[in-house]
Amino acid sequence: MLAELRDICATEGAHAVFLPGNHDPGWDHPGFLELAGGRIVITHGDTFYPEGSPWKREVLARPDLLRRIWQDHPDAAHDPAVRMIVARRISRELGSLEHPTGKSIVMRAIDAAFPPQRALRMLACWLGRFDAARRFCDSWFPKAEAIVFGHFHFQGNATRGHRLAIDTGSFVNPGAAAIIEWRNHLLQLHQIDESRTAFRHGHALGLWRIG
């Protein structure tokens, strides 16, 4: 599928780069992309928390395995490439046993609410994701002025300290997705308008000068 998508992009004159995340840990990329000399960082976002996805039932059930994975990679504390390796291991070894594919919004909400600890962690991560993004940059990408991610499926943007954090959201109901463009020192954020025939640029959500 990725090879086919790369070919489609190439015919349109675009070079496609696919960043792995917790749903696709096998993709052959380090897991982060730096633009503008490191002033903009793009990554999935599952590296913002030590657990990857703190709300996952599998993570809640196996803190011992999580500790062992981190102990195996002491360099992850300062090397972003090793930090990404830790995230990929967590994704593989603590992968979801069940996926809510095809469930209605109501069923997804029920699935998210139990056990209660899962729901509380999910809410805490949603509310704290921009602060987590700032801490992530402090530790691994100190030059970054902006970080772009989508792991939390909850579109939004905020400034924390001197850093801009952008959550591009997702195409999963009931969420919405956004697209970013970097051009002439300007970082633009647009809603994606979805239809049955095509996805297009929607209204502008933000414009920032970086650098």
C-alpha positions in Angstrom: 0.0 0.0 0.0 2.8 2.5 0.9 4.7 1.7 -2.3 1.5 2.4 -4.3 0.9 5.6 -2.5 4.5 6.7 -3.0 4.1 6.1 -6.8 0.9 8.2 -6.8 2.6 11.0 -5.0 5.6 10.8 -7.4 3.4 11.2 -10.4 2.1 14.4 -8.9 5.6 15.6 -8.3 5.6 15.1 -4.5 8.1 13.1 -2.5 6.2 11.2 0.2 7.7 10.5 3.6 5.8 8.2 6.0 6.4 8.6 9.7 5.8 5.5 11.8 3.6 5.7 14.9 2.1 3.3 17.4 -0.3 1.8 14.8 2.4 1.2 12.2 5.7 0.5 14.1 7.2 -1.4 11.1 7.5 1.5 8.7 11.1 2.2 7.7 11.7 5.7 9.0 13.4 7.0 12.1 10.0 8.5 13.3 10.6 12.2 13.2 11.2 14.8 10.5 13.0 18.1 11.0 12.3 21.1 8.8 13.7 24.7 8.7 17.0 23.6 10.2 15.3 21.9 13.2 13.0 24.7 14.0 10.0 22.6 13.0 9.7 18.9 14.2 7.1 16.5 12.9 6.4 13.2 14.6 3.5 11.0 15.4 3.3 11.9 19.1 3.4 8.6 20.8 6.8 9.6 22.2 5.4 12.4 24.4 4.6 10.0 27.2 6.8 7.2 28.5 4.0 4.7 28.0 3.3 5.7 24.4 -0.5 5.6 24.9 -1.0 5.8 28.7 -4.7 4.9 28.4 -4.2 1.6 26.7 -5.5 -1.5 28.6 -2.3 -3.4 27.7 -0.1 -0.6 29.2 -2.2 -0.5 32.3 -1.9 -4.3 32.7 1.9 -4.6 32.1 3.9 -1.9 33.9 6.7 -4.5 34.4 7.2 -5.0 30.6 7.1 -1.2 30.1 9.9 -0.8 32.7 12.0 -3.5 31.1 11.8 -1.9 27.7 13.0 1.4 29.0 15.8 -0.4 31.0 17.0 -2.0 27.8 17.6 1.4 26.1 19.3 3.9 28.5 20.4 6.1 25.7 16.8 7.0 25.0 17.0 9.7 27.6 19.1 11.9 25.3 19.1 10.3 21.8 15.9 11.0 19.8 16.6 8.1 17.5 16.8 5.7 20.4 13.7 7.3 22.0 11.8 6.4 18.8 13.1 2.8 19.0 11.6 2.6 22.5 8.3 3.8 21.2 8.3 1.2 18.4 9.1 -1.6 20.9 6.2 -0.5 23.1 3.9 -0.5 20.1 4.9 -4.0 19.2 5.1 -5.6 22.6 2.1 -3.9 24.1 0.0 -3.8 21.0 -3.8 -3.5 21.2 -5.5 -6.9 21.5 -8.8 -5.5 20.2 -9.5 -2.6 17.9 -12.8 -0.7 17.8 -13.0 -0.7 14.0 -16.6 -0.4 12.8 -18.1 0.5 16.1 -20.6 3.4 16.4 -19.6 6.6 18.2 -21.7 5.5 21.2 -19.9 2.1 21.3 -16.5 3.9 21.0 -17.4 6.1 23.9 -18.4 3.1 26.0 -15.2 1.4 25.0 -13.1 4.4 26.0 -14.9 4.7 29.4 -14.0 1.3 30.9 -12.1 0.7 33.0 -12.5 4.2 34.5 -8.7 4.5 34.9 -8.5 4.3 31.1 -11.0 7.1 30.6 -9.2 9.3 33.2 -5.8 8.8 31.6 -7.3 9.6 28.1 -8.8 12.8 29.4 -5.5 13.8 31.1 -3.5 13.2 27.9 -6.0 15.2 25.9 -5.7 18.1 28.3 -2.0 17.8 28.7 -0.8 17.0 25.2 0.5 20.5 24.4 2.5 20.6 27.7 3.8 17.1 26.9 4.8 18.3 23.4 6.8 21.1 25.0 8.6 18.8 27.4 9.4 16.4 24.6 11.1 19.2 22.7 12.9 20.3 25.8 14.4 16.9 26.1 15.1 15.8 22.5 14.6 18.8 20.2 15.6 22.0 22.1 16.0 24.0 18.8 12.4 23.4 17.9 10.0 26.4 17.6 7.1 24.3 16.5 6.1 20.7 16.8 3.4 18.9 14.7 1.7 15.7 15.8 -1.5 13.7 15.6 -1.4 10.8 18.0 -4.2 12.1 20.2 -6.8 12.4 17.4 -8.0 15.7 18.9 -7.3 18.7 16.6 -6.0 21.9 18.1 -3.0 24.2 18.6 -1.4 26.1 21.5 1.7 27.9 22.4 3.7 26.7 25.4 6.6 28.9 26.3 8.2 29.9 23.0 7.0 26.8 21.2 4.0 26.2 19.0 2.3 22.8 19.3 -0.1 21.6 16.6 -2.3 18.5 16.9 -3.5 17.8 13.3 -6.4 15.6 14.6 -7.6 12.6 12.7 -10.1 11.2 10.2 -11.7 9.1 12.8 -15.3 10.1 13.8 -16.2 12.3 15.6 -12.8 14.1 15.1 -11.6 16.3 12.3 -8.3 16.5 10.5 -6.1 19.4 9.5 -3.2 19.9 7.1 0.0 22.0 7.5 2.1 23.7 4.9 5.5 25.2 5.3 6.4 27.9 2.8 8.5 31.1 2.8 9.1 30.9 6.6 5.3 30.6 7.2 3.6 27.6 8.8 0.0 27.4 7.7 -2.7 25.2 9.2 -5.9 24.4 7.3 -9.0 22.3 8.0 -9.4 19.4 5.6 -12.8 19.3 3.9 -13.9 15.7 3.4 -16.3 14.5 0.7 -17.0 11.2 -0.9 -15.0 12.2 -4.0 -12.1 14.2 -2.7 -10.4 15.8 0.3 -9.6 19.5 -0.1 -8.1 22.5 1.7 -10.8 24.0 4.0 -10.7 27.2 6.0 -7.6 28.5 7.6 -7.0 27.6 11.2 -3.7 29.5 11.8 -0.7 31.1 10.3 2.7 31.5 12.1 6.1 32.8 11.1 8.9 30.4 12.1 12.5 31.5 12.2 
